[in-house]
Amino acid sequence: MECKNKIEIISNYVDKEMVLQKSGEYEVDEEFDIIFVGRLTEAKNPIRLLEIIRKIHCVKPDANAIL
């Protein structure tokens, strides 16, 4: 019996056109250097994200982040 590679990787899909269209629906008064869009669950490791943001803030104190 011959085994074939049956693994297929499907990356998270982001409809860029839809995101750009939706982003035009809101007025934002600030600019952000770091933007996180996702679930704040243990699997996504938000604590690590906060550690990275803190390190960036040490190098660039005026950096803005939005979660």
DSSP file (Angstrom, degrees, kcal/mol; ACC not computed):
  #  RESIDUE AA STRUCTURE BP1 BP2  ACC     N-H-->O    O-->H-N    N-H-->O    O-->H-N    TCO  KAPPA ALPHA  PHI   PSI    X-CA   Y-CA   Z-CA
    1    1 A M              0   0    0      0, 0.0     2,-0.5     0, 0.0     0, 0.0   0.000 360.0 360.0 360.0 128.4    0.0    0.0    0.0
    2    2 A E        -     0   0    0      0, 0.0     2,-0.5     0, 0.0     0, 0.0  -0.782 360.0-147.5 -94.7 130.1    1.4    3.4   -1.0
    3    3 A C        -     0   0    0     -2,-0.5     2,-0.3     2,-0.0     0, 0.0  -0.817  11.5-160.7 -97.5 133.9    1.0    6.3    1.3
    4    4 A K        -     0   0    0     -2,-0.5     2,-0.8     2,-0.0     0, 0.0  -0.806  32.9 -98.4-109.0 154.5    0.6    9.7   -0.1
    5    5 A N        +     0   0    0     -2,-0.3    -2,-0.0     1,-0.2     0, 0.0  -0.613  43.5 174.1 -70.6 109.7    1.1   13.0    1.7
    6    6 A K        +     0   0    0     -2,-0.8     2,-0.5     2,-0.0    -1,-0.2   0.165  39.1 113.0-105.8  16.8   -2.4   14.0    2.6
    7    7 A I        -     0   0    0      2,-0.0     2,-0.4     0, 0.0    -2,-0.0  -0.786  41.4-178.3 -92.8 129.1   -1.5   17.0    4.7
    8    8 A E        -     0   0    0     -2,-0.5     2,-0.6     2,-0.0    -2,-0.0  -0.995  17.0-144.9-127.7 128.5   -2.6   20.3    3.3
    9    9 A I        -     0   0    0     -2,-0.4     2,-0.6     0, 0.0    -2,-0.0  -0.819  13.9-173.3 -96.0 123.9   -1.8   23.6    5.0
   10   10 A I        -     0   0    0     -2,-0.6     3,-0.1     3,-0.0    -2,-0.0  -0.951  17.5-143.3-117.3 110.5   -4.4   26.3    4.7
   11   11 A S        -     0   0    0     -2,-0.6     2,-0.2     1,-0.2     0, 0.0  -0.238  36.8 -81.5 -67.2 158.5   -3.2   29.6    6.2
   12   12 A N        -     0   0    0      1,-0.1     2,-0.4     2,-0.0    -1,-0.2  -0.460  53.1-134.0 -59.7 125.9   -5.6   31.8    8.0
   13   13 A Y        -     0   0    0     -2,-0.2     2,-0.5    -3,-0.1    -1,-0.1  -0.707  23.3-173.9 -91.0 133.3   -7.4   33.7    5.3
   14   14 A V        -     0   0    0     -2,-0.4     2,-1.4     4,-0.0     3,-0.1  -0.986  22.0-140.7-126.2 120.3   -7.9   37.4    5.6
   15   15 A D     >  -     0   0    0     -2,-0.5     4,-2.2     1,-0.2     3,-0.2  -0.663  19.8-170.9 -79.2  94.9  -10.1   39.1    2.9
   16   16 A K  H  > S+     0   0    0     -2,-1.4     4,-2.6     1,-0.2     5,-0.2   0.860  81.4  54.2 -60.1 -38.7   -7.9   42.3    2.6
   17   17 A E  H  > S+     0   0    0      1,-0.2     4,-2.3     2,-0.2    -1,-0.2   0.910 109.5  47.9 -62.9 -41.9  -10.5   44.1    0.4
   18   18 A M  H  > S+     0   0    0     -3,-0.2     4,-2.8     2,-0.2    -2,-0.2   0.901 111.6  50.4 -65.6 -40.7  -13.2   43.5    3.1
   19   19 A V  H  X S+     0   0    0     -4,-2.2     4,-2.5     2,-0.2    -2,-0.2   0.931 111.8  47.4 -63.5 -45.5  -10.8   44.7    5.8
   20   20 A L  H  X S+     0   0    0     -4,-2.6     4,-1.1     2,-0.2    -1,-0.2   0.900 113.0  49.1 -63.0 -40.2   -9.9   47.9    3.9
   21   21 A Q  H >< S+     0   0    0     -4,-2.3     3,-0.5    -5,-0.2     4,-0.3   0.941 114.0  45.1 -64.1 -47.1  -13.6   48.5    3.1
   22   22 A K  H >< S+     0   0    0     -4,-2.8     3,-1.7     1,-0.2     4,-0.3   0.860 106.4  60.4 -65.4 -35.5  -14.6   48.1    6.8
   23   23 A S  H >< S+     0   0    0     -4,-2.5     3,-1.0     1,-0.3    -1,-0.2   0.799  97.9  59.4 -65.3 -26.5  -11.7   50.2    8.0
   24   24 A G  T << S+     0   0    0     -4,-1.1    -1,-0.3    -3,-0.5    -2,-0.2   0.583  91.8  70.3 -75.6  -9.2  -13.1   53.2    6.1
   25   25 A E  T <  S+     0   0    0     -3,-1.7     2,-0.4    -4,-0.3    -1,-0.2   0.591  95.3  60.0 -82.6 -10.9  -16.3   53.0    8.0
   26   26 A Y  S <  S-     0   0    0     -3,-1.0     2,-0.5    -4,-0.3     0, 0.0  -0.915  72.6-138.5-122.9 143.8  -14.7   54.2   11.2
   27   27 A E        -     0   0    0     -2,-0.4     2,-0.5     2,-0.0    -3,-0.1  -0.882  20.5-170.2 -99.6 128.9  -12.9   57.4   12.1
   28   28 A V        -     0   0    0     -2,-0.5    -2,-0.0     1,-0.1     0, 0.0  -0.979  15.4-164.4-122.6 128.0   -9.8   56.9   14.2
   29   29 A D  S    S+     0   0    0     -2,-0.5     2,-0.3     2,-0.0    -1,-0.1   0.575  71.3  60.1 -86.0 -10.3   -8.1   59.9   15.8
   30   30 A E        -     0   0    0      2,-0.0     2,-0.4    34,-0.0    -2,-0.0  -0.787  69.9-136.4-119.0 159.5   -4.9   58.0   16.6
   31   31 A E        -     0   0    0     -2,-0.3     2,-0.4    34,-0.0    -2,-0.0  -0.898  22.1-150.2-108.7 146.3   -2.2   56.1   14.7
   32   32 A F        -     0   0    0     -2,-0.4    33,-0.2     1,-0.1     3,-0.1  -0.931  19.6-165.9-121.7 141.8   -1.0   52.8   16.1
   33   33 A D  S    S+     0   0    0     31,-2.1     2,-0.4    -2,-0.4    32,-0.2   0.737  86.4  35.7 -89.2 -29.0    2.4   51.1   15.7
   34   34 A I  E     -a   65   0A   0     30,-2.0    32,-2.0     2,-0.0     2,-0.4  -0.993  65.7-179.3-131.1 127.4    1.2   47.7   17.0
   35   35 A I  E     -a   66   0A   0     -2,-0.4     2,-0.5    30,-0.2    32,-0.2  -0.995   5.7-167.9-128.5 127.9   -2.3   46.3   16.2
   36   36 A F        +     0   0    0     30,-2.4     2,-0.5    -2,-0.4    -2,-0.0  -0.970   6.4 178.7-116.2 125.1   -3.4   42.9   17.5
   37   37 A V        +     0   0    0     -2,-0.5     2,-0.3     2,-0.1    -2,-0.0  -0.976  41.9  70.6-124.2 116.2   -6.5   41.3   16.2
   38   38 A G  S    S-     0   0    0     -2,-0.5     2,-0.3    29,-0.3    -2,-0.1  -0.973  83.2 -46.0 165.4-177.1   -7.4   38.0   17.5
   39   39 A R        -     0   0    0     -2,-0.3     2,-1.3     1,-0.1     5,-0.1  -0.591  39.5-137.9 -80.6 139.0   -8.6   36.0   20.5
   40   40 A L        +     0   0    0     -2,-0.3     2,-0.3     5,-0.1    -1,-0.1  -0.592  56.9 135.8 -94.0  72.0   -7.1   36.7   23.9
   41   41 A T  S >> S-     0   0    0     -2,-1.3     3,-1.0     1,-0.1     4,-0.7  -0.752  71.0-106.4-116.2 164.1   -6.8   33.1   24.8
   42   42 A E  G >4 S+     0   0    0     -2,-0.3     3,-1.1     1,-0.3     5,-0.1   0.870 118.5  59.5 -57.1 -38.3   -4.1   31.1   26.5
   43   43 A A  G 34 S+     0   0    0      1,-0.3    -1,-0.3     2,-0.1    -3,-0.1   0.819 104.3  50.0 -62.0 -30.9   -3.3   29.4   23.1
   44   44 A K  G <4 S-     0   0    0     -3,-1.0    -1,-0.3    -5,-0.1    -2,-0.2   0.551 104.3-136.6 -85.4  -8.5   -2.5   32.8   21.5
   45   45 A N    XX  +     0   0    0     -3,-1.1     4,-1.4    -4,-0.7     3,-0.5   0.941  30.1 178.3  56.0  60.7   -0.2   33.7   24.5
   46   46 A P  H 3> S+     0   0    0      0, 0.0     4,-2.2     0, 0.0     5,-0.1   0.771  76.8  64.5 -64.8 -24.0   -1.3   37.3   25.1
   47   47 A I  H 3> S+     0   0    0      2,-0.2     4,-2.0     1,-0.2     5,-0.1   0.913 101.5  49.7 -64.3 -41.2    1.1   37.6   28.0
   48   48 A R  H <> S+     0   0    0     -3,-0.5     4,-2.3     1,-0.2    -1,-0.2   0.895 108.0  54.3 -62.8 -40.2    4.0   37.2   25.5
   49   49 A L  H  X S+     0   0    0     -4,-1.4     4,-2.6     1,-0.2    -2,-0.2   0.919 107.5  49.6 -59.4 -44.2    2.5   39.9   23.4
   50   50 A L  H  X S+     0   0    0     -4,-2.2     4,-2.2     1,-0.2    -1,-0.2   0.878 108.9  52.7 -63.7 -37.3    2.4   42.3   26.3
   51   51 A E  H  X S+     0   0    0     -4,-2.0     4,-2.0     2,-0.2    -1,-0.2   0.908 110.5  47.8 -63.4 -41.3    6.1   41.4   27.1
   52   52 A I  H  X S+     0   0    0     -4,-2.3     4,-2.4     2,-0.2    -2,-0.2   0.912 110.3  51.5 -65.8 -42.8    7.0   42.3   23.4
   53   53 A I  H  X S+     0   0    0     -4,-2.6     4,-2.4     1,-0.2    -1,-0.2   0.898 108.6  52.1 -60.9 -40.0    5.0   45.5   23.6
   54   54 A R  H  X S+     0   0    0     -4,-2.2     4,-1.5     2,-0.2    -1,-0.2   0.907 109.4  49.2 -62.9 -41.6    6.9   46.5   26.8
   55   55 A K  H  X S+     0   0    0     -4,-2.0     4,-1.1     2,-0.2    -2,-0.2   0.899 111.4  49.0 -64.9 -40.6   10.2   45.8   25.1
   56   56 A I  H  X S+     0   0    0     -4,-2.4     4,-3.3     1,-0.2     3,-0.5   0.907 107.4  55.7 -63.8 -40.7    9.2   47.9   22.1
   57   57 A H  H  < S+     0   0    0     -4,-2.4    -1,-0.2     1,-0.2    -2,-0.2   0.833 102.1  56.9 -62.3 -32.7    8.1   50.7   24.5
   58   58 A C  H  < S+     0   0    0     -4,-1.5    -1,-0.2     1,-0.2    -2,-0.2   0.854 116.2  35.9 -65.6 -33.7   11.6   50.7   26.0
   59   59 A V  H  < S+     0   0    0     -4,-1.1    -2,-0.2    -3,-0.5    -1,-0.2   0.832 134.6  24.5 -87.4 -36.3   13.1   51.4   22.6
   60   60 A K    ><  -     0   0    0     -4,-3.3     3,-2.2    -5,-0.2    -1,-0.3  -0.770  68.3-176.0-131.9  86.0   10.3   53.6   21.3
   61   61 A P  T 3  S+     0   0    0      0, 0.0    -1,-0.1     0, 0.0    -4,-0.1   0.728  82.7  56.2 -59.1 -23.9    8.5   55.2   24.3
   62   62 A D  T 3  S+     0   0    0      2,-0.1     2,-0.1    -5,-0.0    -5,-0.1   0.302  77.6 129.6 -93.4  12.3    5.9   56.9   22.1
   63   63 A A    <   -     0   0    0     -3,-2.2     2,-0.4    -6,-0.1   -31,-0.1  -0.411  46.2-150.3 -66.0 138.7    4.8   53.6   20.5
   64   64 A N        -     0   0    0     -2,-0.1   -31,-2.1     2,-0.0   -30,-2.0  -0.914  12.7-171.9-113.0 139.8    1.0   53.1   20.5
   65   65 A A  E     -a   34   0A   0     -2,-0.4     2,-0.4   -32,-0.2   -30,-0.2  -0.959   7.4-167.0-129.0 148.2   -0.7   49.7   20.6
   66   66 A I  E      a   35   0A   0    -32,-2.0   -30,-2.4    -2,-0.4    -2,-0.0  -0.999 360.0 360.0-133.7 133.6   -4.3   48.6   20.3
   67   67 A L              0   0    0     -2,-0.4   -29,-0.3   -32,-0.2    -1,-0.1   0.340 360.0 360.0-114.8 360.0   -5.6   45.1   21.2
